[in-house]
Amino acid sequence: MTLRILASAILSLVMSFPAIASDGSADAWKALREGNAVLMMRHALAPGTGDPASFELGDCSTQRNLNETGREQARSWKPFLAEHGITEARVFSSQWCRCMDTATEMNMGEVTGWPPLNSFFQSRGDGPGQTRETIAGVNELPAGAPVILVSHQVNTTALTGVYPSSNEGVIIALPLSNSPEVLARVSPGR
């Protein structure tokens, strides 16, 4: 009888490991909720690479934009964030349409276009300056709701060293620096 109880206890313990391991990013989410981290993410799926030669910042018809899959990906953030205790946020976005649309479709709060988050894919020389502006701007934000930054792969990689997939984010410890601490890589559906 005691062997059966011991076996049952061991089985229960082993069965609990996947649940414990499934969210190894619990501390990162707590930091984001408490204002000790920010979420920086790459826009949702916008097929292609770079932007057309006719690109104009204020004209979405000249840009690479989200497709329907990308819009669905962006909408998936709201329930994903809610699962982690975040129901509203301060959302800052690149002014590129695919980023603004991602931020808007997330439906987490008012979206503010922020030039330091704009892509420098076509003009890599702007990267270091924009990265410094992003670091300084984020570090100057007052306390409040969690912060979400919607940007591009090049911007996220320049700041964190992480090459994010479309619709993937990184939770980064505050204060930001030239070599920030990435607490977790996150994305709905993972």
Summary of the structure (lengths in Angstrom):
residues: 190
radius of gyration: 19.1
end to end distance: 41.2
largest distance: 76.9
contacts: 584
relative contact order: 0.20
helix: 44%
strand: 16%
